Amino acid sequence: MKKIVYGAAGVVTSDAIADAVMQYARALALGVKADLVDIPVRMESGAQDRAQILLGPASQLVSVPAEDGDGELDDADVLEELMTKTRRLGGSRPVAYSPNDFDDTDYSQQ
């Protein structure tokens, strides 16, 4: 199980779905796009429910192991949908960056 953290909130889901959400979020960010995903989650009470997460270029997600070990929340359809959307965006290819991609110098003052 993993917890996907967004700001002060977080949701617990399966390792596979959390990994797929992270890869899809990366692909969306690289394409400067956004999407709403619906995934199975484990509530604090232990009940299984659904959560919607808005993913976009400004999303700051963190995926960490969850201490809640009440069984995986596998959903093959959700997992396949996330992986298909990621492939369509080209998210499975490596991306090369140049050092200038991370240059935060403010040139407007020069």
N, CA, C and O atoms as CSV, one atom per row, in Angstrom:
chain,resi,resn,atom,element,x,y,z
A,1,MET,N,N,0.838,-1.172,0.000
A,1,MET,CA,C,0.000,0.000,0.000
A,1,MET,C,C,0.891,1.246,0.000
A,1,MET,O,O,1.966,1.265,0.599
A,2,LYS,N,N,0.411,2.276,-0.687
A,2,LYS,CA,C,1.110,3.553,-0.704
A,2,LYS,C,C,0.114,4.680,-0.450
A,2,LYS,O,O,-1.082,4.572,-0.720
A,3,LYS,N,N,0.666,5.760,0.081
A,3,LYS,CA,C,-0.132,6.956,0.317
A,3,LYS,C,C,0.317,8.010,-0.684
A,3,LYS,O,O,1.502,8.330,-0.768
A,4,ILE,N,N,-0.631,8.546,-1.440
A,4,ILE,CA,C,-0.364,9.653,-2.346
A,4,ILE,C,C,-0.715,10.921,-1.582
A,4,ILE,O,O,-1.857,11.110,-1.163
A,5,VAL,N,N,0.265,11.777,-1.409
A,5,VAL,CA,C,0.084,12.994,-0.624
A,5,VAL,C,C,0.055,14.185,-1.565
A,5,VAL,O,O,0.908,14.324,-2.442
A,6,TYR,N,N,-0.942,15.046,-1.371
A,6,TYR,CA,C,-1.100,16.280,-2.140
A,6,TYR,C,C,-1.401,17.377,-1.131
A,6,TYR,O,O,-2.502,17.445,-0.585
A,7,GLY,N,N,-0.420,18.231,-0.886
A,7,GLY,CA,C,-0.605,19.269,0.135
A,7,GLY,C,C,-0.726,18.623,1.493
A,7,GLY,O,O,0.117,17.810,1.873
A,8,ALA,N,N,-1.758,18.972,2.230
A,8,ALA,CA,C,-1.961,18.418,3.563
A,8,ALA,C,C,-2.811,17.158,3.545
A,8,ALA,O,O,-2.961,16.504,4.577
A,9,ALA,N,N,-3.366,16.808,2.401
A,9,ALA,CA,C,-4.248,15.643,2.294
A,9,ALA,C,C,-3.502,14.469,1.677
A,9,ALA,O,O,-2.478,14.641,1.016
A,10,GLY,N,N,-4.026,13.288,1.902
A,10,GLY,CA,C,-3.436,12.099,1.312
A,10,GLY,C,C,-4.457,10.997,1.190
A,10,GLY,O,O,-5.448,10.965,1.919
A,11,VAL,N,N,-4.206,10.084,0.254
A,11,VAL,CA,C,-5.073,8.924,0.067
A,11,VAL,C,C,-4.210,7.674,-0.011
A,11,VAL,O,O,-3.104,7.705,-0.551
A,12,VAL,N,N,-4.723,6.574,0.532
A,12,VAL,CA,C,-4.013,5.302,0.527
A,12,VAL,C,C,-4.617,4.428,-0.563
A,12,VAL,O,O,-5.834,4.264,-0.645
A,13,THR,N,N,-3.745,3.870,-1.400
A,13,THR,CA,C,-4.181,2.995,-2.481
A,13,THR,C,C,-3.132,1.915,-2.690
A,13,THR,O,O,-2.175,1.819,-1.922
A,14,SER,N,N,-3.308,1.108,-3.717
A,14,SER,CA,C,-2.349,0.033,-3.968
A,14,SER,C,C,-1.031,0.586,-4.492
A,14,SER,O,O,-0.980,1.689,-5.038
A,15,ASP,N,N,0.025,-0.185,-4.322
A,15,ASP,CA,C,1.334,0.209,-4.846
A,15,ASP,C,C,1.256,0.456,-6.354
A,15,ASP,O,O,1.758,1.466,-6.847
A,16,ALA,N,N,0.633,-0.459,-7.076
A,16,ALA,CA,C,0.574,-0.352,-8.532
A,16,ALA,C,C,-0.193,0.884,-8.979
A,16,ALA,O,O,0.240,1.578,-9.899
A,17,ILE,N,N,-1.317,1.167,-8.346
A,17,ILE,CA,C,-2.104,2.333,-8.739
A,17,ILE,C,C,-1.378,3.619,-8.358
A,17,ILE,O,O,-1.375,4.572,-9.137
A,18,ALA,N,N,-0.766,3.667,-7.186
A,18,ALA,CA,C,-0.005,4.861,-6.787
A,18,ALA,C,C,1.128,5.116,-7.785
A,18,ALA,O,O,1.347,6.257,-8.192
A,19,ASP,N,N,1.840,4.073,-8.176
A,19,ASP,CA,C,2.928,4.228,-9.142
A,19,ASP,C,C,2.395,4.711,-10.488
A,19,ASP,O,O,3.004,5.567,-11.129
A,20,ALA,N,N,1.251,4.159,-10.917
A,20,ALA,CA,C,0.651,4.565,-12.195
A,20,ALA,C,C,0.182,6.014,-12.140
A,20,ALA,O,O,0.338,6.745,-13.119
A,21,VAL,N,N,-0.389,6.446,-11.019
A,21,VAL,CA,C,-0.810,7.845,-10.865
A,21,VAL,C,C,0.402,8.761,-10.983
A,21,VAL,O,O,0.341,9.787,-11.661
A,22,MET,N,N,1.493,8.402,-10.335
A,22,MET,CA,C,2.697,9.229,-10.381
A,22,MET,C,C,3.254,9.329,-11.809
A,22,MET,O,O,3.652,10.409,-12.245
A,23,GLN,N,N,3.281,8.221,-12.524
A,23,GLN,CA,C,3.787,8.236,-13.898
A,23,GLN,C,C,2.866,9.054,-14.808
A,23,GLN,O,O,3.337,9.790,-15.675
A,24,TYR,N,N,1.562,8.922,-14.607
A,24,TYR,CA,C,0.604,9.690,-15.410
A,24,TYR,C,C,0.730,11.180,-15.093
A,24,TYR,O,O,0.677,12.012,-15.999
A,25,ALA,N,N,0.895,11.522,-13.818
A,25,ALA,CA,C,1.066,12.931,-13.429
A,25,ALA,C,C,2.308,13.515,-14.093
A,25,ALA,O,O,2.294,14.657,-14.551
A,26,ARG,N,N,3.372,12.738,-14.142
A,26,ARG,CA,C,4.608,13.191,-14.792
A,26,ARG,C,C,4.371,13.429,-16.281
A,26,ARG,O,O,4.786,14.454,-16.823
A,27,ALA,N,N,3.704,12.483,-16.939
A,27,ALA,CA,C,3.428,12.620,-18.376
A,27,ALA,C,C,2.545,13.837,-18.646
A,27,ALA,O,O,2.773,14.567,-19.611
A,28,LEU,N,N,1.545,14.057,-17.804
A,28,LEU,CA,C,0.686,15.232,-17.964
A,28,LEU,C,C,1.485,16.514,-17.788
A,28,LEU,O,O,1.317,17.460,-18.557
A,29,ALA,N,N,2.345,16.555,-16.792
A,29,ALA,CA,C,3.147,17.752,-16.531
A,29,ALA,C,C,4.063,18.061,-17.714
A,29,ALA,O,O,4.196,19.219,-18.112
A,30,LEU,N,N,4.689,17.036,-18.272
A,30,LEU,CA,C,5.574,17.246,-19.415
A,30,LEU,C,C,4.798,17.747,-20.635
A,30,LEU,O,O,5.337,18.486,-21.460
A,31,GLY,N,N,3.538,17.344,-20.743
A,31,GLY,CA,C,2.701,17.773,-21.855
A,31,GLY,C,C,1.888,19.017,-21.556
A,31,GLY,O,O,1.100,19.458,-22.392
A,32,VAL,N,N,2.069,19.588,-20.375
A,32,VAL,CA,C,1.334,20.764,-19.898
A,32,VAL,C,C,-0.172,20.529,-20.072
A,32,VAL,O,O,-0.881,21.331,-20.680
A,33,LYS,N,N,-0.628,19.408,-19.519
A,33,LYS,CA,C,-2.041,19.027,-19.585
A,33,LYS,C,C,-2.529,18.691,-18.188
A,33,LYS,O,O,-1.737,18.590,-17.251
A,34,ALA,N,N,-3.829,18.520,-18.055
A,34,ALA,CA,C,-4.426,18.143,-16.774
A,34,ALA,C,C,-5.502,17.088,-17.016
A,34,ALA,O,O,-6.046,16.975,-18.114
A,35,ASP,N,N,-5.796,16.322,-15.973
A,35,ASP,CA,C,-6.849,15.314,-16.065
A,35,ASP,C,C,-7.329,14.995,-14.654
A,35,ASP,O,O,-6.612,15.216,-13.677
A,36,LEU,N,N,-8.519,14.487,-14.561
A,36,LEU,CA,C,-9.106,14.060,-13.306
A,36,LEU,C,C,-9.122,12.536,-13.311
A,36,LEU,O,O,-9.662,11.928,-14.235
A,37,VAL,N,N,-8.536,11.914,-12.289
A,37,VAL,CA,C,-8.534,10.457,-12.212
A,37,VAL,C,C,-9.343,10.018,-11.003
A,37,VAL,O,O,-9.407,10.719,-9.993
A,38,ASP,N,N,-9.952,8.860,-11.120
A,38,ASP,CA,C,-10.780,8.283,-10.071
A,38,ASP,C,C,-10.149,6.948,-9.690
A,38,ASP,O,O,-10.052,6.043,-10.518
A,39,ILE,N,N,-9.717,6.829,-8.424
A,39,ILE,CA,C,-9.007,5.624,-8.008
A,39,ILE,C,C,-9.612,5.046,-6.736
A,39,ILE,O,O,-10.249,5.768,-5.969
A,40,PRO,N,N,-9.417,3.743,-6.506
A,40,PRO,CA,C,-9.864,3.147,-5.241
A,40,PRO,C,C,-8.918,3.546,-4.114
A,40,PRO,O,O,-7.703,3.592,-4.305
A,41,VAL,N,N,-9.472,3.831,-2.950
A,41,VAL,CA,C,-8.669,4.233,-1.786
A,41,VAL,C,C,-9.181,3.531,-0.536
A,41,VAL,O,O,-10.317,3.061,-0.478
A,42,ARG,N,N,-8.305,3.477,0.460
A,42,ARG,CA,C,-8.662,2.941,1.773
A,42,ARG,C,C,-8.869,4.124,2.708
A,42,ARG,O,O,-7.970,4.948,2.876
A,43,MET,N,N,-10.040,4.212,3.313
A,43,MET,CA,C,-10.352,5.278,4.251
A,43,MET,C,C,-9.705,4.972,5.605
A,43,MET,O,O,-9.299,3.837,5.856
A,44,GLU,N,N,-9.608,5.983,6.476
A,44,GLU,CA,C,-9.037,5.779,7.808
A,44,GLU,C,C,-9.794,4.720,8.595
A,44,GLU,O,O,-9.207,4.030,9.427
A,45,SER,N,N,-11.095,4.585,8.340
A,45,SER,CA,C,-11.914,3.585,9.023
A,45,SER,C,C,-11.607,2.167,8.555
A,45,SER,O,O,-12.033,1.197,9.183
A,46,GLY,N,N,-10.862,2.043,7.445
A,46,GLY,CA,C,-10.564,0.737,6.869
A,46,GLY,C,C,-11.463,0.397,5.701
A,46,GLY,O,O,-11.204,-0.558,4.969
A,47,ALA,N,N,-12.528,1.180,5.521
A,47,ALA,CA,C,-13.446,0.926,4.412
A,47,ALA,C,C,-12.804,1.317,3.087
A,47,ALA,O,O,-11.957,2.208,3.026
A,48,GLN,N,N,-13.221,0.639,2.044
A,48,GLN,CA,C,-12.750,0.977,0.698
A,48,GLN,C,C,-13.718,1.969,0.072
A,48,GLN,O,O,-14.933,1.823,0.200
A,49,ASP,N,N,-13.175,2.988,-0.611
A,49,ASP,CA,C,-13.996,4.002,-1.260
A,49,ASP,C,C,-13.276,4.455,-2.522
A,49,ASP,O,O,-12.357,3.777,-2.982
A,50,ARG,N,N,-13.672,5.575,-3.082
A,50,ARG,CA,C,-13.059,6.123,-4.293
A,50,ARG,C,C,-12.627,7.554,-4.011
A,50,ARG,O,O,-13.219,8.245,-3.182
A,51,ALA,N,N,-11.585,7.987,-4.714
A,51,ALA,CA,C,-11.126,9.370,-4.611
A,51,ALA,C,C,-10.865,9.895,-6.013
A,51,ALA,O,O,-10.438,9.157,-6.901
A,52,GLN,N,N,-11.126,11.165,-6.191
A,52,GLN,CA,C,-10.801,11.842,-7.439
A,52,GLN,C,C,-9.618,12.753,-7.167
A,52,GLN,O,O,-9.593,13.493,-6.184
A,53,ILE,N,N,-8.634,12.684,-8.064
A,53,ILE,CA,C,-7.436,13.509,-7.933
A,53,ILE,C,C,-7.261,14.292,-9.226
A,53,ILE,O,O,-7.252,13.718,-10.316
A,54,LEU,N,N,-7.123,15.605,-9.097
A,54,LEU,CA,C,-6.851,16.453,-10.249
A,54,LEU,C,C,-5.339,16.496,-10.455
A,54,LEU,O,O,-4.593,16.957,-9.591
A,55,LEU,N,N,-4.906,16.010,-11.603
A,55,LEU,CA,C,-3.490,15.993,-11.943
A,55,LEU,C,C,-3.230,17.026,-13.017
A,55,LEU,O,O,-3.995,17.137,-13.975
A,56,GLY,N,N,-2.161,17.781,-12.865
A,56,GLY,CA,C,-1.822,18.782,-13.861
A,56,GLY,C,C,-0.385,19.209,-13.736
A,56,GLY,O,O,0.353,18.688,-12.900
A,57,PRO,N,N,0.023,20.163,-14.568
A,57,PRO,CA,C,1.419,20.598,-14.572
A,57,PRO,C,C,1.905,21.142,-13.231
A,57,PRO,O,O,3.096,21.071,-12.929
A,58,ALA,N,N,1.001,21.678,-12.432
A,58,ALA,CA,C,1.413,22.257,-11.149
A,58,ALA,C,C,1.212,21.294,-9.979
A,58,ALA,O,O,1.455,21.660,-8.830
A,59,SER,N,N,0.770,20.065,-10.263
A,59,SER,CA,C,0.550,19.094,-9.189
A,59,SER,C,C,1.858,18.763,-8.495
A,59,SER,O,O,2.873,18.500,-9.141
A,60,GLN,N,N,1.818,18.780,-7.196
A,60,GLN,CA,C,2.990,18.409,-6.401
A,60,GLN,C,C,2.601,17.212,-5.548
A,60,GLN,O,O,2.157,17.354,-4.409
A,61,LEU,N,N,2.775,16.041,-6.120
A,61,LEU,CA,C,2.401,14.796,-5.465
A,61,LEU,C,C,3.618,14.112,-4.875
A,61,LEU,O,O,4.732,14.234,-5.386
A,62,VAL,N,N,3.385,13.394,-3.795
A,62,VAL,CA,C,4.407,12.548,-3.193
A,62,VAL,C,C,3.758,11.200,-2.944
A,62,VAL,O,O,2.623,11.130,-2.472
A,63,SER,N,N,4.468,10.137,-3.257
A,63,SER,CA,C,3.981,8.791,-2.988
A,63,SER,C,C,4.928,8.138,-1.986
A,63,SER,O,O,6.130,8.028,-2.229
A,64,VAL,N,N,4.371,7.710,-0.861
A,64,VAL,CA,C,5.175,7.103,0.199
A,64,VAL,C,C,4.518,5.794,0.650
A,64,VAL,O,O,3.306,5.625,0.515
A,65,PRO,N,N,5.317,4.879,1.181
A,65,PRO,CA,C,4.710,3.651,1.712
A,65,PRO,C,C,3.706,3.996,2.808
A,65,PRO,O,O,3.928,4.899,3.614
A,66,ALA,N,N,2.607,3.265,2.818
A,66,ALA,CA,C,1.571,3.491,3.828
A,66,ALA,C,C,1.708,2.453,4.926
A,66,ALA,O,O,2.056,1.301,4.669
A,67,GLU,N,N,1.436,2.868,6.131
A,67,GLU,CA,C,1.500,1.952,7.262
A,67,GLU,C,C,0.264,1.070,7.341
A,67,GLU,O,O,0.278,0.030,8.000
A,68,ASP,N,N,-0.799,1.484,6.674
A,68,ASP,CA,C,-2.048,0.724,6.669
A,68,ASP,C,C,-1.850,-0.522,5.814
A,68,ASP,O,O,-1.612,-0.407,4.611
A,69,GLY,N,N,-1.941,-1.693,6.400
A,69,GLY,CA,C,-1.707,-2.921,5.661
A,69,GLY,C,C,-2.916,-3.818,5.561
A,69,GLY,O,O,-2.790,-5.037,5.677
A,70,ASP,N,N,-4.091,-3.241,5.347
A,70,ASP,CA,C,-5.317,-4.041,5.298
A,70,ASP,C,C,-5.604,-4.603,3.915
A,70,ASP,O,O,-6.770,-4.726,3.538
A,71,GLY,N,N,-4.597,-4.940,3.164
A,71,GLY,CA,C,-4.801,-5.546,1.852
A,71,GLY,C,C,-4.774,-4.525,0.733
A,71,GLY,O,O,-5.133,-3.362,0.917
A,72,GLU,N,N,-4.349,-4.975,-0.406
A,72,GLU,CA,C,-4.228,-4.114,-1.575
A,72,GLU,C,C,-5.593,-3.729,-2.134
A,72,GLU,O,O,-6.585,-4.434,-1.942
A,73,LEU,N,N,-5.619,-2.612,-2.818
A,73,LEU,CA,C,-6.837,-2.096,-3.441
A,73,LEU,C,C,-6.695,-2.190,-4.956
A,73,LEU,O,O,-6.859,-1.194,-5.660
A,74,ASP,N,N,-6.399,-3.355,-5.444
A,74,ASP,CA,C,-6.170,-3.496,-6.875
A,74,ASP,C,C,-7.462,-3.308,-7.660
A,74,ASP,O,O,-8.520,-3.807,-7.278
A,75,ASP,N,N,-7.352,-2.588,-8.748
A,75,ASP,CA,C,-8.445,-2.385,-9.685
A,75,ASP,C,C,-7.811,-2.418,-11.062
A,75,ASP,O,O,-7.257,-1.420,-11.522
A,76,ALA,N,N,-7.893,-3.558,-11.715
A,76,ALA,CA,C,-7.217,-3.768,-12.997
A,76,ALA,C,C,-7.662,-2.762,-14.053
A,76,ALA,O,O,-6.849,-2.329,-14.870
A,77,ASP,N,N,-8.932,-2.387,-14.050
A,77,ASP,CA,C,-9.437,-1.436,-15.046
A,77,ASP,C,C,-8.822,-0.049,-14.850
A,77,ASP,O,O,-8.416,0.594,-15.817
A,78,VAL,N,N,-8.756,0.406,-13.605
A,78,VAL,CA,C,-8.160,1.712,-13.309
A,78,VAL,C,C,-6.680,1.704,-13.668
A,78,VAL,O,O,-6.174,2.647,-14.278
A,79,LEU,N,N,-5.996,0.644,-13.288
A,79,LEU,CA,C,-4.565,0.536,-13.578
A,79,LEU,C,C,-4.311,0.566,-15.083
A,79,LEU,O,O,-3.424,1.282,-15.548
A,80,GLU,N,N,-5.073,-0.198,-15.835
A,80,GLU,CA,C,-4.898,-0.221,-17.292
A,80,GLU,C,C,-5.215,1.134,-17.916
A,80,GLU,O,O,-4.519,1.571,-18.833
A,81,GLU,N,N,-6.259,1.801,-17.427
A,81,GLU,CA,C,-6.613,3.118,-17.945
A,81,GLU,C,C,-5.480,4.131,-17.713
A,81,GLU,O,O,-5.127,4.893,-18.612
A,82,LEU,N,N,-4.923,4.128,-16.514
A,82,LEU,CA,C,-3.823,5.050,-16.207
A,82,LEU,C,C,-2.604,4.761,-17.079
A,82,LEU,O,O,-1.973,5.682,-17.598
A,83,MET,N,N,-2.281,3.494,-17.235
A,83,MET,CA,C,-1.116,3.126,-18.042
A,83,MET,C,C,-1.334,3.469,-19.520
A,83,MET,O,O,-0.404,3.913,-20.194
A,84,THR,N,N,-2.546,3.267,-20.022
A,84,THR,CA,C,-2.861,3.603,-21.414
A,84,THR,C,C,-2.765,5.103,-21.638
A,84,THR,O,O,-2.184,5.546,-22.629
A,85,LYS,N,N,-3.330,5.894,-20.726
A,85,LYS,CA,C,-3.265,7.351,-20.853
A,85,LYS,C,C,-1.810,7.836,-20.805
A,85,LYS,O,O,-1.431,8.749,-21.538
A,86,THR,N,N,-1.011,7.225,-19.947
A,86,THR,CA,C,0.398,7.614,-19.844
A,86,THR,C,C,1.124,7.307,-21.148
A,86,THR,O,O,1.890,8.133,-21.644
A,87,ARG,N,N,0.888,6.128,-21.699
A,87,ARG,CA,C,1.527,5.760,-22.981
A,87,ARG,C,C,1.116,6.719,-24.098
A,87,ARG,O,O,1.942,7.103,-24.925
A,88,ARG,N,N,-0.154,7.102,-24.121
A,88,ARG,CA,C,-0.627,8.021,-25.168
A,88,ARG,C,C,0.083,9.367,-25.107
A,88,ARG,O,O,0.290,10.017,-26.132
A,89,LEU,N,N,0.453,9.778,-23.905
A,89,LEU,CA,C,1.164,11.045,-23.738
A,89,LEU,C,C,2.662,10.890,-23.944
A,89,LEU,O,O,3.402,11.873,-23.933
A,90,GLY,N,N,3.100,9.665,-24.129
A,90,GLY,CA,C,4.525,9.431,-24.322
A,90,GLY,C,C,5.295,9.427,-23.029
A,90,GLY,O,O,6.509,9.634,-23.037
A,91,GLY,N,N,4.624,9.195,-21.909
A,91,GLY,CA,C,5.262,9.257,-20.609
A,91,GLY,C,C,6.216,8.124,-20.297
A,91,GLY,O,O,6.934,8.175,-19.299
A,92,SER,N,N,6.232,7.098,-21.141
A,92,SER,CA,C,7.114,5.977,-20.838
A,92,SER,C,C,8.505,6.150,-21.433
A,92,SER,O,O,9.384,5.320,-21.202
A,93,ARG,N,N,8.714,7.226,-22.200
A,93,ARG,CA,C,10.021,7.466,-22.804
A,93,ARG,C,C,10.888,8.275,-21.857
A,93,ARG,O,O,10.380,9.118,-21.118
A,94,PRO,N,N,12.197,8.026,-21.872
A,94,PRO,CA,C,13.084,8.866,-21.060
A,94,PRO,C,C,13.124,10.291,-21.600
A,94,PRO,O,O,12.970,10.510,-22.802
A,95,VAL,N,N,13.325,11.236,-20.730
A,95,VAL,CA,C,13.375,12.638,-21.120
A,95,VAL,C,C,14.759,13.180,-20.793
A,95,VAL,O,O,15.255,13.009,-19.679
A,96,ALA,N,N,15.379,13.835,-21.774
A,96,ALA,CA,C,16.693,14.435,-21.557
A,96,ALA,C,C,16.517,15.908,-21.213
A,96,ALA,O,O,15.728,16.612,-21.843
A,97,TYR,N,N,17.247,16.360,-20.224
A,97,TYR,CA,C,17.202,17.747,-19.812
A,97,TYR,C,C,18.580,18.353,-20.022
A,97,TYR,O,O,19.598,17.672,-19.905
A,98,SER,N,N,18.595,19.634,-20.331
A,98,SER,CA,C,19.871,20.340,-20.392
A,98,SER,C,C,20.022,21.131,-19.096
A,98,SER,O,O,19.026,21.399,-18.425
A,99,PRO,N,N,21.241,21.507,-18.731
A,99,PRO,CA,C,21.423,22.299,-17.504
A,99,PRO,C,C,20.614,23.590,-17.514
A,99,PRO,O,O,20.234,24.076,-16.449
A,100,ASN,N,N,20.339,24.160,-18.687
A,100,ASN,CA,C,19.574,25.407,-18.772
A,100,ASN,C,C,18.107,25.217,-18.391
A,100,ASN,O,O,17.424,26.191,-18.076
A,101,ASP,N,N,17.614,23.978,-18.414
A,101,ASP,CA,C,16.234,23.721,-18.021
A,101,ASP,C,C,15.991,24.071,-16.557
A,101,ASP,O,O,14.850,24.304,-16.156
A,102,PHE,N,N,17.049,24.110,-15.761
A,102,PHE,CA,C,16.923,24.344,-14.335
A,102,PHE,C,C,17.525,25.681,-13.920
A,102,PHE,O,O,17.721,25.933,-12.731
A,103,ASP,N,N,17.813,26.523,-14.879
A,103,ASP,CA,C,18.393,27.825,-14.598
A,103,ASP,C,C,17.282,28.764,-14.150
A,103,ASP,O,O,16.390,29.085,-14.935
A,104,ASP,N,N,17.326,29.203,-12.909
A,104,ASP,CA,C,16.274,30.079,-12.393
A,104,ASP,C,C,16.711,31.541,-12.329
A,104,ASP,O,O,16.135,32.341,-11.591
A,105,THR,N,N,17.730,31.875,-13.107
A,105,THR,CA,C,18.205,33.256,-13.151
A,105,THR,C,C,17.120,34.153,-13.720
A,105,THR,O,O,16.509,33.827,-14.738
A,106,ASP,N,N,16.881,35.283,-13.066
A,106,ASP,CA,C,15.892,36.247,-13.527
A,106,ASP,C,C,16.583,37.215,-14.492
A,106,ASP,O,O,17.285,38.132,-14.064
A,107,TYR,N,N,16.380,37.004,-15.785
A,107,TYR,CA,C,17.014,37.812,-16.801
A,107,TYR,C,C,16.244,39.114,-17.077
A,107,TYR,O,O,16.732,39.972,-17.813
A,108,SER,N,N,15.056,39.265,-16.498
A,108,SER,CA,C,14.250,40.471,-16.764
A,108,SER,C,C,14.882,41.712,-16.141
A,108,SER,O,O,14.563,42.827,-16.552
A,109,GLN,N,N,15.766,41.550,-15.165
A,109,GLN,CA,C,16.391,42.669,-14.482
A,109,GLN,C,C,17.689,43.125,-15.160
A,109,GLN,O,O,18.327,44.078,-14.714
A,110,GLN,N,N,18.066,42.450,-16.220
A,110,GLN,CA,C,19.336,42.766,-16.885
A,110,GLN,C,C,19.119,43.595,-18.111
A,110,GLN,O,O,20.079,43.952,-18.793
